Amino acid sequence: MNLNLKNLKADLPAGLVVFLVALPLCIAIAVASGATPFSGLIAGIIGGLVVGSLSNSPLSVSGPAAGLATLVSGAIIALGGLESYGLFLCAVVLAGIIQIVLGVLKLGGIANYIPSSVIKGLLTSIGILIIAKQIPHIFGRDKDESGHLIDVLPFTGGDWHELLVPLQKIEVGVVIISLLSILIMVLWDKSPLKKKLPYIPSALVAVVFGIALNQIWIAASSNLQIIEESHLIVLPVAKNAREFLGFFTLPDFNGFTNGTVIMYGFIIAIIASLETLLSIEAVDNLDPERRLTNTNRELIAQGTGNTLSGLIGGLPITSVIVRSSANVNAGAKTKLSAILHAILLLLTVILIPGILNMIPKGALAAILILTGWKLAKPAVFKGFWNAGKYQFIPFIVTVVVIIAVDLFAIVPALSGKGLIIGVLAGIIAATGAILHGNLKNSYFFHSEKHSEGDTINIKLSEEVSFLNKASIRQTLDHMPPNSSVIIDASNTHYIDFDVLELIKEFKDIKVPLKNIQLQLKGFKEAYKIDNSHTVSSSH
């Protein structure tokens, strides 16, 4: 890391900007994950100090990611809730170890083998899940984290039903702060103040507003005041260093023999690695100096960070594009800015936890809803629709499967596993689209009437594989009697053995039976089919 004075002048203010962006996000993502706010701050600190030091990405910033919130929430619930949080930490440690192994095996290019339509579908569904699971919090229903959309139906007894009837259960103060926070963030990003104060993130403005408004209500003894701990952030406040160290949580090491823990460890590793690699690619494109990140080293850095985060009670870590893009836009030059933002997070947790405990959860729900909206806005769906069915189908299959499994809980036993199931479904859909396109494009078939006596041209493509066998067989089987057929392989570099056997069978058996005039053009000697200007037989 080049720490010359010029870089320090750029990295110090950039680190402050990233800190201001990361502080509310670390807490909000922890709340969305069904974990303690402290665990999110641990992940942010480790992401900056450890991953920032080990990664060779000069501008990427790592920490807890909104994209993992629904997965983490499902994992915590599946492993017994916060009472069994130590089991979840084992899954985080295991995920980190798996990432280190992936990096050592030089599998940093794994994201290149997953279609972009599937990855976009994954991110879009995450956005929808984040929005859906934050709606109860906007109305002050913070006690249950299930968030299944089916609860909105009458008589299901979930929080969504409680939002509808009876009305008096809604916390009016929470609703006001939540909705005003959304409005403030939208207006801030469009206002002239944003241009004058570009380094002040809208999320921080919303949090400060939420704190200030609630303190005014408390001072005025208003009925709108928010004083219940269930509606506020709760961070532990230490009286001394020893007490502070006691706030960290160790894993329950018995979890390493637990099949559910191991399964979630693998799922977290896969999703976190994909999100990291996508973010790294985006950050490299934003870098004014166009420096390239070694993706294998990045996986090792992320794995080390996740292992340490899990060992002391933190959430999973990924490289995150929101904080990274803020870092780039703030003019950062080296990794020092990411490290500095983590130091500021640590000082905040130690010195002013009491102020952080004034943050209403409604303001954090507003931040997460806008984060989800950016991932799942209608323009994303429109873009894939316009890109054609071969892009849209894998995208929408991924979204629908993830939402069906994790939001509607159509199969309760699979709840919390929707992300990986959706990705697999999307890959299958993308593969099917490729095969379908390959089948259609194996040859160009031209026949205006396709009736007896016609001349029919079949022009083979550059490569004809066994996947094309069924469609070619169907075409050849339906050649009309007494027609003229031209099979042209002039531009073909490869023909699968099965297809060659099929053409030989057509030439030797069906051509004589149907009195077809067959012309083979351009077949290479290696194909062992003689080019013949005319092959025919008459009865």
C-alpha positions as CSV (number, residue, x, y, z in Angstrom):
1,M,0.0,0.0,0.0
2,N,1.5,3.3,-1.1
3,L,1.0,5.7,1.8
4,N,2.6,8.8,0.3
5,L,1.2,12.2,1.4
6,K,-0.8,12.7,-1.8
7,N,-2.7,9.4,-1.2
8,L,-3.3,10.3,2.5
9,K,-4.9,13.6,1.5
10,A,-7.3,11.7,-0.7
11,D,-7.9,8.6,1.5
12,L,-8.5,10.3,4.8
13,P,-11.6,12.2,3.7
14,A,-12.8,9.3,1.6
15,G,-12.6,7.0,4.6
16,L,-14.7,9.5,6.6
17,V,-17.3,9.4,3.8
18,V,-17.4,5.6,3.7
19,F,-17.8,5.6,7.5
20,L,-20.8,7.9,7.2
21,V,-22.4,5.6,4.6
22,A,-21.4,2.3,6.4
23,L,-22.5,3.2,9.9
24,P,-26.3,3.2,9.3
25,L,-26.0,0.3,6.8
26,C,-24.1,-2.0,9.1
27,I,-26.8,-1.5,11.8
28,A,-29.7,-1.7,9.3
29,I,-28.4,-4.9,7.7
30,A,-27.9,-6.6,11.1
31,V,-31.5,-5.7,12.0
32,A,-32.8,-7.0,8.7
33,S,-30.8,-10.2,9.3
34,G,-32.5,-10.9,12.6
35,A,-29.2,-10.4,14.4
36,T,-28.0,-7.9,17.0
37,P,-26.8,-4.5,15.7
38,F,-23.4,-5.2,17.3
39,S,-22.9,-8.1,15.0
40,G,-23.3,-5.9,11.9
41,L,-20.8,-3.4,13.3
42,I,-18.3,-6.2,14.0
43,A,-18.6,-7.3,10.3
44,G,-18.1,-3.8,9.1
45,I,-15.0,-3.4,11.3
46,I,-13.5,-6.8,10.2
47,G,-14.4,-6.0,6.6
48,G,-12.4,-2.8,6.7
49,L,-9.4,-3.8,8.8
50,V,-8.8,-7.4,7.8
51,V,-10.3,-7.8,4.3
52,G,-9.1,-4.2,3.5
53,S,-5.6,-5.1,4.5
54,L,-5.4,-8.5,2.7
55,S,-7.2,-7.7,-0.5
56,N,-5.3,-6.2,-3.5
57,S,-8.4,-4.2,-4.5
58,P,-7.4,-0.6,-3.8
59,L,-11.0,0.8,-3.7
60,S,-13.3,-2.0,-2.7
61,V,-15.0,-1.8,0.7
62,S,-16.2,-4.9,2.5
63,G,-18.8,-5.4,5.3
64,P,-22.2,-6.9,5.9
65,A,-24.3,-7.0,2.8
66,A,-28.0,-6.5,2.2
67,G,-27.8,-9.3,-0.3
68,L,-27.1,-11.8,2.4
69,A,-29.7,-10.4,4.9
70,T,-32.6,-12.8,3.9
71,L,-30.2,-15.8,3.8
72,V,-28.7,-14.9,7.2
73,S,-32.2,-14.4,8.7
74,G,-33.3,-17.8,7.4
75,A,-30.2,-19.5,8.7
76,I,-30.5,-18.0,12.2
77,I,-34.1,-19.1,12.4
78,A,-33.3,-22.6,11.1
79,L,-30.5,-23.0,13.6
80,G,-32.6,-22.1,16.7
81,G,-32.8,-18.3,16.7
82,L,-30.6,-15.8,18.6
83,E,-30.5,-18.3,21.5
84,S,-28.4,-20.6,19.3
85,Y,-26.5,-17.8,17.6
86,G,-23.2,-19.7,18.3
87,L,-24.4,-22.3,15.8
88,F,-24.9,-19.7,13.1
89,L,-21.4,-18.4,13.8
90,C,-20.0,-21.8,13.0
91,A,-21.7,-21.5,9.5
92,V,-20.0,-18.2,9.0
93,V,-16.6,-19.6,10.0
94,L,-17.1,-22.6,7.7
95,A,-18.1,-20.2,4.8
96,G,-14.9,-18.3,5.3
97,I,-12.8,-21.5,5.2
98,I,-14.6,-22.6,2.0
99,Q,-13.8,-19.2,0.4
100,I,-10.1,-19.5,1.4
101,V,-10.1,-23.0,-0.3
102,L,-11.8,-21.6,-3.4
103,G,-9.1,-18.9,-3.6
104,V,-6.2,-21.3,-3.1
105,L,-7.7,-23.5,-5.9
106,K,-7.8,-20.4,-8.1
107,L,-11.6,-20.5,-8.6
108,G,-11.9,-16.7,-8.5
109,G,-13.4,-16.7,-12.0
110,I,-16.4,-18.9,-11.0
111,A,-18.9,-16.0,-11.4
112,N,-18.0,-15.9,-15.1
113,Y,-19.7,-19.3,-15.5
114,I,-23.1,-18.2,-14.2
115,P,-25.3,-16.3,-16.7
116,S,-25.8,-12.6,-15.9
117,S,-29.5,-13.1,-16.2
118,V,-29.4,-15.5,-13.3
119,I,-27.2,-13.2,-11.2
120,K,-29.5,-10.2,-11.9
121,G,-32.5,-12.4,-11.0
122,L,-30.7,-13.3,-7.7
123,L,-30.1,-9.6,-6.9
124,T,-33.6,-8.6,-7.9
125,S,-35.2,-11.2,-5.7
126,I,-33.1,-10.1,-2.8
127,G,-34.4,-6.6,-3.3
128,I,-38.0,-7.9,-3.2
129,L,-37.3,-9.9,-0.1
130,I,-35.7,-7.0,1.7
131,I,-38.7,-4.7,0.9
132,A,-41.3,-7.3,2.0
133,K,-39.5,-8.2,5.3
134,Q,-39.2,-4.5,6.2
135,I,-42.9,-3.6,5.8
136,P,-43.8,-4.8,9.3
137,H,-41.1,-2.7,10.8
138,I,-42.4,0.4,9.1
139,F,-45.6,-0.1,11.1
140,G,-43.8,-0.9,14.3
141,R,-44.3,-4.6,14.2
142,D,-40.7,-5.5,15.2
143,K,-41.2,-8.7,17.3
144,D,-41.4,-11.3,14.7
145,E,-38.9,-11.8,11.8
146,S,-40.7,-14.4,9.7
147,G,-41.8,-12.0,7.0
148,H,-43.6,-14.6,4.9
149,L,-46.0,-12.8,2.5
150,I,-48.6,-15.5,3.0
151,D,-49.1,-13.9,6.5
152,V,-50.9,-11.0,4.8
153,L,-53.9,-13.2,4.1
154,P,-56.7,-13.0,6.7
155,F,-56.8,-15.4,9.7
156,T,-53.2,-16.5,9.3
157,G,-52.2,-14.8,12.6
158,G,-48.9,-13.3,11.4
159,D,-47.6,-9.8,11.7
160,W,-48.9,-8.9,8.2
161,H,-52.4,-9.7,9.3
162,E,-51.9,-7.6,12.5
163,L,-51.0,-4.7,10.3
164,L,-54.5,-4.8,8.7
165,V,-56.7,-5.5,11.8
166,P,-57.0,-4.1,14.3
167,L,-55.7,-0.7,13.3
168,Q,-54.8,0.4,16.8
169,K,-51.8,-2.0,16.9
170,I,-49.9,0.2,14.4
171,E,-47.3,2.5,16.1
172,V,-48.1,5.9,14.7
173,G,-44.8,7.5,15.7
174,V,-42.8,4.7,14.0
175,V,-44.9,5.1,10.8
176,I,-44.3,8.8,10.7
177,I,-40.5,8.5,11.1
178,S,-40.4,5.6,8.5
179,L,-42.4,7.4,5.8
180,L,-40.7,10.7,6.4
181,S,-37.3,9.0,6.3
182,I,-38.1,7.5,2.9
183,L,-39.2,10.9,1.7
184,I,-36.1,12.7,3.0
185,M,-33.8,10.2,1.3
186,V,-35.6,10.5,-2.0
187,L,-35.6,14.3,-1.8
188,W,-32.0,14.6,-0.5
189,D,-30.6,12.7,-3.5
190,K,-32.5,15.1,-5.9
191,S,-31.9,18.4,-4.0
192,P,-29.4,21.2,-4.5
193,L,-28.0,20.4,-1.0
194,K,-26.7,17.1,-2.3
195,K,-24.6,19.0,-4.8
196,K,-23.3,21.3,-2.1
197,L,-22.7,18.4,0.4
198,P,-22.0,15.4,-1.9
199,Y,-20.2,13.5,0.9
200,I,-23.2,13.4,3.2
201,P,-25.2,10.2,2.4
202,S,-29.0,10.3,2.4
203,A,-29.2,7.4,4.8
204,L,-27.2,9.3,7.4
205,V,-29.5,12.3,6.9
206,A,-32.6,10.1,7.5
207,V,-31.1,8.6,10.7
208,V,-30.2,12.0,12.1
209,F,-33.7,13.2,11.3
210,G,-35.2,10.1,13.0
211,I,-33.2,10.6,16.1
212,A,-33.9,14.4,16.3
213,L,-37.7,14.0,15.7
214,N,-38.0,11.3,18.3
215,Q,-36.0,13.3,20.9
216,I,-38.4,16.2,20.3
217,W,-41.4,13.9,20.9
218,I,-39.8,12.6,24.1
219,A,-39.0,16.1,25.4
220,A,-42.6,17.1,24.7
221,S,-44.0,13.9,26.3
222,S,-45.9,13.3,23.0
223,N,-47.9,10.2,22.5
224,L,-45.8,9.7,19.4
225,Q,-42.6,9.2,21.3
226,I,-40.7,6.0,20.6
227,I,-39.2,4.6,23.9
228,E,-39.8,0.9,23.7
229,E,-36.5,-1.0,23.1
230,S,-38.2,-3.2,20.4
231,H,-38.5,-0.1,18.2
232,L,-35.0,1.2,18.9
233,I,-31.5,0.1,18.2
234,V,-30.0,-1.7,21.2
235,L,-26.2,-1.8,21.5
236,P,-24.4,-2.9,24.6
237,V,-22.7,0.0,26.6
238,A,-19.4,-1.0,28.2
239,K,-18.1,0.6,31.4
240,N,-14.5,-0.6,30.8
241,A,-12.4,-2.5,28.3
242,R,-12.9,-5.9,29.9
243,E,-16.7,-5.4,29.8
244,F,-16.4,-4.4,26.1
245,L,-14.5,-7.6,25.2
246,G,-17.2,-9.6,26.9
247,F,-19.7,-8.3,24.3
248,F,-18.1,-10.5,21.6
249,T,-19.7,-14.0,21.0
250,L,-17.8,-17.2,20.3
251,P,-19.1,-19.9,18.0
252,D,-20.6,-23.1,19.4
253,F,-18.0,-25.4,18.0
254,N,-20.3,-28.4,18.3
255,G,-21.9,-26.8,15.2
256,F,-19.2,-28.2,13.0
257,T,-20.8,-31.6,13.2
258,N,-24.3,-30.3,12.6
259,G,-25.6,-31.0,9.0
260,T,-27.7,-27.8,8.9
261,V,-24.8,-25.7,9.9
262,I,-22.6,-27.3,7.3
263,M,-25.3,-26.8,4.6
264,Y,-25.7,-23.1,5.5
265,G,-21.9,-22.7,5.5
266,F,-21.7,-23.8,1.9
267,I,-24.7,-21.7,0.8
268,I,-23.3,-18.5,2.5
269,A,-19.9,-19.2,0.9
270,I,-21.4,-19.5,-2.6
271,I,-23.7,-16.5,-2.4
272,A,-21.1,-14.3,-0.6
273,S,-18.4,-15.2,-3.1
274,L,-20.7,-14.4,-6.1
275,E,-21.7,-11.0,-4.6
276,T,-18.1,-10.2,-3.9
277,L,-16.9,-11.1,-7.4
278,L,-19.6,-9.1,-9.0
279,S,-18.9,-6.1,-6.8
280,I,-15.1,-6.4,-7.5
281,E,-15.8,-6.4,-11.2
282,A,-18.0,-3.3,-10.9
283,V,-15.4,-1.4,-8.7
284,D,-12.6,-2.2,-11.1
285,N,-14.7,-0.6,-13.9
286,L,-15.2,2.4,-11.7
287,D,-11.5,2.8,-10.8
288,P,-10.1,5.9,-12.7
289,E,-6.7,4.1,-12.9
290,R,-8.3,0.9,-14.2
291,R,-6.4,-1.3,-11.8
292,L,-7.5,-5.0,-11.8
293,T,-8.1,-7.0,-8.7
294,N,-6.8,-10.6,-8.3
295,T,-10.1,-12.4,-7.7
296,N,-8.3,-15.5,-6.2
297,R,-6.6,-13.3,-3.6
298,E,-9.9,-11.5,-3.0
299,L,-11.6,-14.8,-2.1
300,I,-8.8,-15.6,0.3
301,A,-9.1,-12.1,1.9
302,Q,-12.9,-12.4,2.1
303,G,-12.6,-15.9,3.5
304,T,-10.1,-14.8,6.2
305,G,-12.5,-11.9,7.1
306,N,-15.5,-14.2,7.3
307,T,-13.6,-16.7,9.4
308,L,-12.5,-14.0,11.9
309,S,-16.0,-12.4,11.9
310,G,-17.6,-15.7,12.7
311,L,-15.1,-16.3,15.5
312,I,-16.0,-13.1,17.4
313,G,-19.7,-12.9,16.7
314,G,-20.0,-11.0,13.4
315,L,-22.2,-11.4,10.3
316,P,-20.9,-12.7,7.0
317,I,-18.9,-10.2,4.9
318,T,-18.8,-9.4,1.2
319,S,-17.4,-6.7,-1.0
320,V,-20.3,-4.2,-1.2
321,I,-20.9,-1.9,-4.2
322,V,-22.7,0.9,-2.3
323,R,-19.8,1.6,0.1
324,S,-17.3,0.9,-2.6
325,S,-18.8,3.3,-5.1
326,A,-19.0,5.9,-2.3
327,N,-15.3,5.3,-1.8
328,V,-14.6,5.8,-5.5
329,N,-16.7,8.9,-5.7
330,A,-15.0,10.4,-2.7
331,G,-11.7,10.3,-4.5
332,A,-10.0,7.4,-2.6
333,K,-6.6,6.2,-4.0
334,T,-5.6,3.2,-1.9
335,K,-6.9,0.7,0.7
336,L,-6.2,3.1,3.5
337,S,-9.7,4.6,3.1
338,A,-11.4,1.2,3.7
339,I,-9.1,0.6,6.8
340,L,-9.8,4.1,8.1
341,H,-13.6,3.7,7.9
342,A,-13.3,0.5,10.0
343,I,-11.3,2.4,12.6
344,L,-14.0,5.0,12.8
345,L,-16.7,2.3,13.2
346,L,-14.7,0.8,16.1
347,L,-14.3,4.2,17.8
348,T,-18.0,4.8,17.4
349,V,-19.0,1.5,19.0
350,I,-16.6,2.2,21.9
351,L,-17.2,5.9,22.5
352,I,-20.8,6.7,21.6
353,P,-23.0,3.6,21.7
354,G,-25.6,5.6,23.7
355,I,-26.2,7.9,20.7
356,L,-26.5,4.9,18.4
357,N,-29.2,3.5,20.7
358,M,-31.4,6.5,19.9
359,I,-31.8,5.3,16.3
360,P,-35.4,4.3,15.6
361,K,-35.7,1.0,13.7
362,G,-38.3,2.7,11.4
363,A,-35.5,4.9,9.9
364,L,-33.4,1.8,9.3
365,A,-36.4,0.0,7.6
366,A,-36.7,3.0,5.3
367,I,-33.0,2.7,4.4
368,L,-33.4,-0.9,3.6
369,I,-36.6,-0.4,1.6
370,L,-34.9,2.0,-0.7
371,T,-31.9,-0.3,-0.9
372,G,-34.3,-3.1,-2.0
373,W,-36.0,-0.8,-4.5
374,K,-32.7,0.0,-6.2
375,L,-32.2,-3.8,-6.7
376,A,-35.7,-4.6,-7.8
377,K,-37.1,-1.5,-9.6
378,P,-39.4,-2.1,-12.6
379,A,-36.7,-0.9,-15.0
380,V,-34.8,-4.1,-14.3
381,F,-37.7,-6.3,-15.3
382,K,-38.3,-4.1,-18.4
383,G,-34.7,-4.3,-19.4
384,F,-34.7,-8.1,-19.4
385,W,-38.0,-8.3,-21.2
386,N,-36.6,-6.1,-24.0
387,A,-33.4,-8.3,-24.1
388,G,-35.5,-11.2,-25.4
389,K,-36.9,-14.4,-24.1
390,Y,-33.5,-16.2,-23.8
391,Q,-32.5,-13.5,-21.2
392,F,-35.9,-12.9,-19.6
393,I,-36.8,-16.5,-18.9
394,P,-33.8,-17.4,-16.7
395,F,-34.1,-14.1,-15.0
396,I,-37.8,-14.4,-14.2
397,V,-37.4,-18.1,-13.2
398,T,-34.7,-17.2,-10.7
399,V,-36.9,-14.4,-9.2
400,V,-40.1,-16.5,-9.1
401,V,-38.4,-19.5,-7.5
402,I,-36.6,-17.5,-4.8
403,I,-39.7,-15.5,-3.9
404,A,-41.9,-18.6,-3.9
405,V,-39.5,-20.5,-1.5
406,D,-38.4,-17.7,0.8
407,L,-41.3,-15.2,0.8
408,F,-44.5,-17.3,0.2
409,A,-42.9,-20.4,1.9
410,I,-44.6,-22.8,-0.4
411,V,-42.4,-25.5,1.0
412,P,-41.8,-24.7,4.6
413,A,-38.9,-27.1,4.9
414,L,-37.0,-25.2,2.2
415,S,-37.6,-21.7,3.7
416,G,-34.3,-19.8,4.0
417,K,-32.8,-21.8,1.1
418,G,-34.5,-20.0,-1.7
419,L,-31.4,-18.1,-2.9
420,I,-29.4,-21.2,-3.8
421,I,-32.5,-23.1,-5.1
422,G,-33.4,-20.1,-7.3
423,V,-29.9,-19.8,-8.7
424,L,-29.9,-23.5,-9.6
425,A,-33.4,-23.1,-11.2
426,G,-32.1,-20.1,-13.2
427,I,-29.1,-22.0,-14.4
428,I,-31.3,-24.9,-15.5
429,A,-33.6,-22.4,-17.3
430,A,-30.6,-20.7,-18.9
431,T,-29.2,-24.0,-20.0
432,G,-32.5,-25.0,-21.5
433,A,-32.6,-21.7,-23.4
434,I,-29.1,-22.3,-24.7
435,L,-30.1,-25.8,-25.8
436,H,-33.3,-24.6,-27.4
437,G,-31.4,-21.9,-29.3
438,N,-28.7,-24.4,-30.3
439,L,-31.3,-26.8,-31.6
440,K,-32.9,-24.1,-33.7
441,N,-29.6,-22.7,-35.0
442,S,-28.0,-26.0,-36.0
443,Y,-29.0,-25.5,-39.6
444,F,-30.9,-23.2,-41.9
445,F,-33.9,-24.9,-43.5
446,H,-35.5,-23.3,-46.5
447,S,-38.6,-24.6,-48.3
448,E,-41.3,-22.4,-49.6
449,K,-43.9,-25.0,-50.1
450,H,-42.4,-28.2,-48.7
451,S,-44.4,-30.4,-51.1
452,E,-43.7,-33.1,-53.6
453,G,-41.3,-32.0,-56.3
454,D,-39.9,-29.1,-54.4
455,T,-36.2,-28.2,-54.0
456,I,-35.3,-28.1,-50.3
457,N,-32.1,-26.5,-49.0
458,I,-30.6,-27.5,-45.7
459,K,-27.5,-25.4,-44.8
460,L,-25.7,-26.7,-41.8
461,S,-24.2,-24.3,-39.2
462,E,-20.5,-24.1,-38.3
463,E,-20.9,-26.6,-35.5
464,V,-23.5,-29.4,-35.4
465,S,-23.6,-31.4,-32.1
466,F,-25.5,-34.4,-30.9
467,L,-28.0,-31.9,-29.4
468,N,-29.1,-31.1,-32.9
469,K,-29.8,-34.8,-33.8
470,A,-33.5,-34.8,-32.9
471,S,-34.4,-31.7,-34.9
472,I,-32.4,-32.8,-38.0
473,R,-33.9,-36.3,-37.8
474,Q,-37.4,-34.7,-37.7
475,T,-36.6,-32.6,-40.7
476,L,-35.2,-35.4,-42.8
477,D,-38.0,-37.8,-41.8
478,H,-40.5,-35.4,-43.2
479,M,-38.9,-34.8,-46.6
480,P,-41.6,-35.3,-49.3
481,P,-41.3,-38.0,-51.9
482,N,-39.8,-37.1,-55.3
483,S,-38.3,-33.9,-54.0
484,S,-34.8,-32.5,-54.4
485,V,-32.8,-32.1,-51.2
486,I,-29.5,-30.2,-50.9
487,I,-27.6,-30.7,-47.6
488,D,-24.8,-28.0,-47.6
489,A,-21.9,-28.4,-45.1
490,S,-19.6,-26.0,-46.9
491,N,-19.2,-23.7,-43.9
492,T,-19.3,-26.5,-41.2
493,H,-16.2,-27.1,-39.1
494,Y,-17.6,-29.9,-36.9
495,I,-20.4,-32.4,-37.3
496,D,-21.1,-34.9,-34.4
497,F,-20.8,-38.6,-35.2
498,D,-24.4,-39.2,-34.4
499,V,-25.5,-36.6,-36.9
500,L,-23.2,-38.0,-39.5
501,E,-24.8,-41.4,-39.0
502,L,-28.2,-39.9,-39.3
503,I,-27.3,-38.3,-42.7
504,K,-25.8,-41.6,-43.9
505,E,-29.0,-43.4,-42.9
506,F,-31.0,-40.8,-44.8
507,K,-28.8,-41.1,-47.9
508,D,-28.7,-44.9,-47.9
509,I,-32.2,-45.8,-46.9
510,K,-34.7,-43.0,-47.1
511,V,-33.5,-41.4,-50.3
512,P,-34.1,-44.6,-52.3
513,L,-37.4,-45.3,-50.7
514,K,-38.8,-41.8,-51.4
515,N,-37.1,-41.3,-54.8
516,I,-35.4,-38.2,-53.5
517,Q,-32.8,-36.4,-55.5
518,L,-30.1,-35.7,-52.9
519,Q,-27.1,-33.4,-53.3
520,L,-24.4,-33.3,-50.6
521,K,-22.1,-30.2,-50.7
522,G,-19.0,-29.4,-48.8
523,F,-18.7,-32.5,-46.7
524,K,-15.0,-33.0,-45.7
525,E,-13.2,-36.2,-46.2
526,A,-12.9,-36.7,-42.5
527,Y,-16.7,-36.9,-42.3
528,K,-16.5,-40.1,-44.4
529,I,-19.5,-39.1,-46.4
530,D,-18.9,-38.9,-50.1
531,N,-19.9,-35.6,-51.7
532,S,-22.2,-36.6,-54.4
533,H,-23.9,-34.3,-56.9
534,T,-26.9,-36.5,-57.3
535,V,-28.0,-39.5,-55.3
536,S,-31.3,-41.0,-56.3
537,S,-33.2,-44.1,-56.9
538,S,-36.4,-44.8,-58.7
539,H,-38.8,-47.6,-58.5
